[in-house]
Amino acid sequence: MDEKFTPEEKTAVANVLFNLVHADFNDRLGEDDCLKACLDELGFDAQGFVPVPKNELPALAYETIRNMKEGKKRVFSRMMTQLSRSDGHFGPRERAFVMEILNMCDVPFVHR
């Protein structure tokens, strides 16, 4: 990854990714490993991190994500795609949540 995320961007992205893992109310094999890989790629230390509830994301994360540069948005979108597919089941709740992020934060869809 060539993009360097600011601490505020890392926190916003981490909050979204943590919520995405739990969007379908199932913790499936592969999601935790993929989440860890994404956070490591970001350079985000998740030890002691408490993600905000999904209903607080619009106020606490969306604006930060919306203001990120295009390259960072593409990296973030790829992470969401990888995480959504990591358990082999990209369910309706996960799709709805990803679509919300893409639309509300003006993030392009990156499918690989």
C-alpha positions as CSV (number, residue, x, y, z in Angstrom):
1,M,0.0,0.0,0.0
2,D,1.5,3.3,-1.1
3,E,-1.2,5.5,0.6
4,K,-0.4,6.8,4.1
5,F,-3.5,7.3,6.2
6,T,-3.7,9.9,8.9
7,P,-4.5,8.7,12.4
8,E,-8.0,10.1,12.0
9,E,-8.5,8.3,8.7
10,K,-7.2,5.0,10.2
11,T,-9.7,5.3,13.1
12,A,-12.6,6.0,10.7
13,V,-11.7,3.1,8.4
14,A,-11.1,0.7,11.4
15,N,-14.6,1.7,12.8
16,V,-16.2,0.8,9.5
17,L,-14.3,-2.4,9.1
18,F,-15.1,-3.6,12.6
19,N,-18.8,-2.9,12.0
20,L,-18.7,-4.6,8.6
21,V,-17.4,-7.8,10.3
22,H,-20.5,-7.8,12.5
23,A,-23.0,-6.5,9.9
24,D,-24.5,-9.9,9.4
25,F,-24.5,-10.8,13.1
26,N,-22.3,-13.8,12.4
27,D,-18.6,-14.1,13.1
28,R,-17.4,-16.6,10.5
29,L,-14.1,-18.2,10.0
30,G,-11.8,-15.9,7.9
31,E,-13.3,-12.6,8.8
32,D,-11.2,-12.0,11.9
33,D,-8.0,-12.9,10.0
34,C,-8.9,-10.6,7.1
35,L,-9.8,-7.8,9.5
36,K,-6.4,-8.2,11.2
37,A,-4.6,-8.1,7.8
38,C,-6.5,-5.0,6.8
39,L,-5.7,-3.2,10.1
40,D,-2.0,-4.3,9.8
41,E,-2.0,-2.8,6.2
42,L,-3.3,0.4,7.6
43,G,-0.8,0.4,10.4
44,F,-3.6,0.6,12.9
45,D,-3.0,-0.7,16.4
46,A,-6.3,-2.3,17.5
47,Q,-5.2,-3.3,20.9
48,G,-7.6,-1.6,23.3
49,F,-9.6,-0.2,20.4
50,V,-13.4,-0.1,21.0
51,P,-15.3,0.5,17.8
52,V,-18.2,2.9,17.8
53,P,-21.7,1.4,17.2
54,K,-22.9,1.4,13.6
55,N,-25.5,4.1,14.3
56,E,-22.7,6.5,15.3
57,L,-20.6,6.0,12.2
58,P,-22.3,8.8,10.1
59,A,-21.4,11.4,12.7
60,L,-17.9,10.0,13.6
61,A,-16.5,8.4,10.5
62,Y,-18.3,9.2,7.3
63,E,-17.1,12.8,6.9
64,T,-13.5,11.7,7.4
65,I,-13.9,9.0,4.8
66,R,-15.7,11.3,2.4
67,N,-12.7,13.8,2.5
68,M,-10.0,11.2,1.9
69,K,-8.2,11.3,-1.4
70,E,-9.3,9.0,-4.2
71,G,-6.3,6.6,-3.8
72,K,-7.1,6.1,-0.1
73,K,-10.8,5.5,-0.9
74,R,-9.9,2.8,-3.4
75,V,-7.7,1.1,-0.8
76,F,-10.5,1.3,1.7
77,S,-13.0,0.0,-0.8
78,R,-10.8,-3.0,-1.6
79,M,-10.5,-3.7,2.1
80,M,-14.3,-3.7,2.4
81,T,-14.6,-6.1,-0.5
82,Q,-12.0,-8.4,0.8
83,L,-13.5,-8.4,4.3
84,S,-17.0,-9.0,2.9
85,R,-15.9,-12.0,0.9
86,S,-13.5,-13.4,3.4
87,D,-16.0,-15.8,4.9
88,G,-17.3,-17.0,1.6
89,H,-20.7,-15.4,2.2
90,F,-21.4,-11.8,1.1
91,G,-24.8,-11.6,2.6
92,P,-27.6,-9.0,2.2
93,R,-26.8,-7.1,5.4
94,E,-23.1,-6.8,4.4
95,R,-24.1,-5.7,0.9
96,A,-26.5,-3.1,2.3
97,F,-23.8,-1.8,4.7
98,V,-21.1,-1.6,2.0
99,M,-23.6,0.2,-0.4
100,E,-24.4,2.7,2.4
101,I,-20.7,3.5,2.8
102,L,-20.0,3.7,-0.9
103,N,-23.0,6.1,-1.4
104,M,-22.7,8.2,1.7
105,C,-18.9,8.6,1.6
106,D,-18.5,8.9,-2.2
107,V,-16.3,5.8,-2.4
108,P,-15.8,3.9,-5.6
109,F,-16.5,0.2,-5.7
110,V,-13.3,-1.8,-6.0
111,H,-14.1,-5.5,-6.5
112,R,-10.6,-7.0,-6.2
